[in-house]
């Protein structure tokens, strides 16, 4: 019996022990932080008192148990405070309730009493430029320190090197954006336990020469983030790579200007490599394939990386993200995609090759990338059609193929992409019919973009009762045949925010069912259709962001519509709106930045309420029937850069206040009834690209300040006014000018010889300059008035015609070798046509008619191969009309009429003297021959005189008999003449 009793006693003892342990464990779990240390509690309270807490995030910091306070964690066993996590939960400063959640103030040194603190996170707060406390280096147990984006100031304290156990350090953007503080990195070499380091956004320019050597001494580093650190120098070689544990390396946006360094390819552990936004150049090396663990590679925004995608890059089977956008990579994509498709389990999710120069077709093997979610190939030169195999990419969420040279039909298999959210196919040459089948399974589709403005080869053929399963937020259809009726399948698209149906051949009214949908739009663009009727005022637009409306180039009529006050841009040009501009437009639409109501039938005056549109950047009310004066409210538009009031019936003078538009680039006031002199205040508009005040009644002299104060001027059009005086030589300072029209004025004097300084006529402008041109411009070219708009950057014209200019034509004009039109007609110019005009190889129009020019037509004008309009009529030109080359096409006799001394084809007057037709013999050669003939003529005349003189006078001198006989003869003749005239005069007196 003793033995069982002993067993019973042992069993009871064990049960009691287990019960005690369970109670103890339960007590510890239930009261996890109940053993808060009083001295640490006091330290935390002191820490709180030095902080500014506008939202009350630390309201829980009261009571006995500090281990229960928000953001504070204690060790479960000892009760010591080990973690303080006060990261701002709302990094944009404001929550939806409008409270500021950033902590501020100072970091109290009372934290030094927290002897076992190993985790401190104060990130995304605002310490208002206070120094990073140096005493943090004395928190010897610290393993985690995060002060990123906390608005400290000053340098990183070198005392942080004492944190010998630190594993995680994040000081990214630790100071405010308004400060620039240079830091070094030498202090960091002591942190041998560091695994994570983020110094992104910190100026490390002082470490540019040695940053790599310093960081190479951290043996266990696994993540390194040094983006935007102004490191500049990226060594291309490294003797030995010590951070063999490195998995993440971010060196983006540092201004590196080199090839991709070879030492990177020795870090076999690397999973993520980010070198975007530098100036790296050269070809992608095959050695990238050595990084077999690589999951993400970003070399975008370098602009200098070129060549083809290496075939071996397709061997990176672990690659999940490849971003190479904005470089110069060319060649096709086939080998790379084929290589990835051979991986038994390719993991690629993102492929972004946008903004490169890639060509070729998209391969069928693209369909094998089953994990692909984002395919971004826009802004390249891909050709061919979309492969049918794209229907296999069931994970694909976003597809961007816009701005390529692709063609063919859109495959119906696109409709199988059940995950597709965004499809962007605009600006390609698609063709064929799009039906409901293309959208069969696209129930998640939110954004659709397709078409090309100039093409109409894509036809939407949907049944009138088709209701899509998707709910679009964004739709952009350009140049397709969507009409003639407004698309009925929009009826269930109740979540639309952006509607762009530009040039889609809709000829209809805006249907009532569309207005009843209750849409709140961010953008409505139905321009370039045949929509008609009155525009309903029931359209609604969002307040954030501000909205855009473009109804231009339709047949809308009625008064100008005024919708909600949330509109930012309003384009109603080229319609049939009538009546006055609403007098309250500036009150009803106060947020407008762009207003274009040109080419309508609007009348009345310019309403004063427009002066309330203080955010206005463009104002175009041209081509209407407006009258009255220009109001004096231009001081209210500090950002206005385009003002077009042309083709109205406005009158009066230009207000001085227009000179307050310091950012004005386009001032177009042509074809009105303005008068007076140009106000000198316009000299303040120093950024003007175009000044067009033609076809008005302006008077006075052309202001000198145009040449002195408007250095960026590209276009100067003063045509058909009443300006007088000389052409100011200051005009020659306009080095960018390439369109000059001051014709039909009352100018006199010489053409300034400094015209050769107009270097804008010596350079070639391209489509890249197109943003420096706005509006339309009428110029005389090829003998008629031509209106230019989108190709103004290609026009080079000088028109000084219909004035009273005199003197020679400056030969310096021949140095303007990009000149396309030169019109000097209807003046009083004299002298010869400069032979150097044969150098104007781009010249298309030359009109020198109705002057007083003389001499022959330079034969080298025949070499001007682009010359297709020539008018030399009504001058005093002489000689034979040149033949051959371009003059063979100039066969209209009226070109030469009014020059009575001209001869040869195409005139009926034949030439008596044959002039060499060879291009090498120009009029200079002919002039030289004539001068030589004169020399011979005078030589022979002189010789004859000399011979005759000495034949007679010499004989009289040498022979005395001859001399006496000669003088006796002379005396007898004089006596007879004397007697004759004496008798004649005496007889007249007697009568």
Secondary structure as UniProt FT lines:
FT   HELIX           2..30
FT   TURN            31..35
FT   HELIX           38..49
FT   STRAND          51..53
FT   TURN            54..55
FT   TURN            57..60
FT   HELIX           66..68
FT   TURN            70..71
FT   STRAND          72..74
FT   TURN            76..78
FT   STRAND          81..85
FT   TURN            91..92
FT   TURN            96..97
FT   STRAND          103..105
FT   HELIX           109..113
FT   TURN            115..116
FT   STRAND          119..121
FT   TURN            123..124
FT   TURN            128..129
FT   HELIX           134..138
FT   TURN            140..141
FT   STRAND          144..146
FT   TURN            148..149
FT   STRAND          152..153
FT   HELIX           158..162
FT   TURN            164..165
FT   STRAND          168..170
FT   TURN            172..173
FT   TURN            177..178
FT   HELIX           186..190
FT   TURN            192..193
FT   STRAND          196..198
FT   TURN            200..201
FT   HELIX           205..207
FT   TURN            208..210
FT   HELIX           211..215
FT   TURN            216..217
FT   TURN            219..220
FT   STRAND          223..225
FT   TURN            227..228
FT   TURN            244..245
FT   STRAND          248..250
FT   HELIX           262..266
FT   TURN            268..269
FT   STRAND          272..274
FT   STRAND          281..283
FT   HELIX           286..290
FT   TURN            292..293
FT   STRAND          296..298
FT   STRAND          304..307
FT   HELIX           311..315
FT   TURN            317..318
FT   STRAND          321..323
FT   STRAND          328..331
FT   HELIX           334..341
FT   TURN            344..345
FT   STRAND          350..352
FT   STRAND          357..358
FT   HELIX           364..368
FT   TURN            370..371
FT   STRAND          374..376
FT   HELIX           388..392
FT   TURN            394..395
FT   STRAND          398..400
FT   STRAND          407..409
FT   HELIX           412..416
FT   TURN            418..419
FT   STRAND          422..424
FT   STRAND          429..434
FT   HELIX           436..439
FT   TURN            440..441
FT   TURN            443..444
FT   STRAND          447..451
FT   TURN            453..454
FT   STRAND          458..460
FT   TURN            464..465
FT   STRAND          474..478
FT   HELIX           488..492
FT   TURN            494..495
FT   STRAND          498..502
FT   HELIX           512..515
FT   TURN            516..517
FT   STRAND          520..521
FT   STRAND          523..525
FT   STRAND          532..534
FT   TURN            537..538
FT   STRAND          540..541
FT   STRAND          547..550
FT   STRAND          555..558
FT   TURN            565..566
FT   STRAND          567..571
FT   STRAND          576..580
FT   TURN            583..584
FT   HELIX           585..588
FT   TURN            589..591
FT   STRAND          594..596
FT   STRAND          601..604
FT   HELIX           608..612
FT   TURN            614..615
FT   STRAND          618..620
FT   STRAND          625..628
FT   HELIX           634..636
FT   TURN            638..639
FT   STRAND          642..644
FT   STRAND          649..652
FT   HELIX           656..660
FT   TURN            662..663
FT   STRAND          666..668
FT   STRAND          673..676
FT   HELIX           680..684
FT   TURN            686..687
FT   STRAND          690..692
FT   STRAND          697..701
FT   HELIX           705..709
FT   TURN            711..712
FT   STRAND          715..717
FT   STRAND          722..725
FT   HELIX           729..733
FT   TURN            735..736
FT   STRAND          739..741
FT   STRAND          746..749
FT   HELIX           753..757
FT   HELIX           759..761
FT   HELIX           767..772
FT   STRAND          777..781
FT   TURN            782..783
FT   STRAND          784..788
FT   TURN            790..791
FT   HELIX           792..794
FT   STRAND          797..799
FT   STRAND          804..807
FT   HELIX           811..815
FT   TURN            817..818
FT   STRAND          821..823
FT   STRAND          828..831
FT   HELIX           835..839
FT   TURN            841..842
FT   STRAND          845..847
FT   STRAND          852..855
FT   HELIX           859..863
FT   TURN            865..866
FT   STRAND          869..871
FT   STRAND          876..880
FT   HELIX           885..888
FT   HELIX           893..895
FT   TURN            896..898
FT   STRAND          901..903
FT   TURN            905..906
FT   TURN            919..920
FT   HELIX           923..958
FT   HELIX           960..990
//
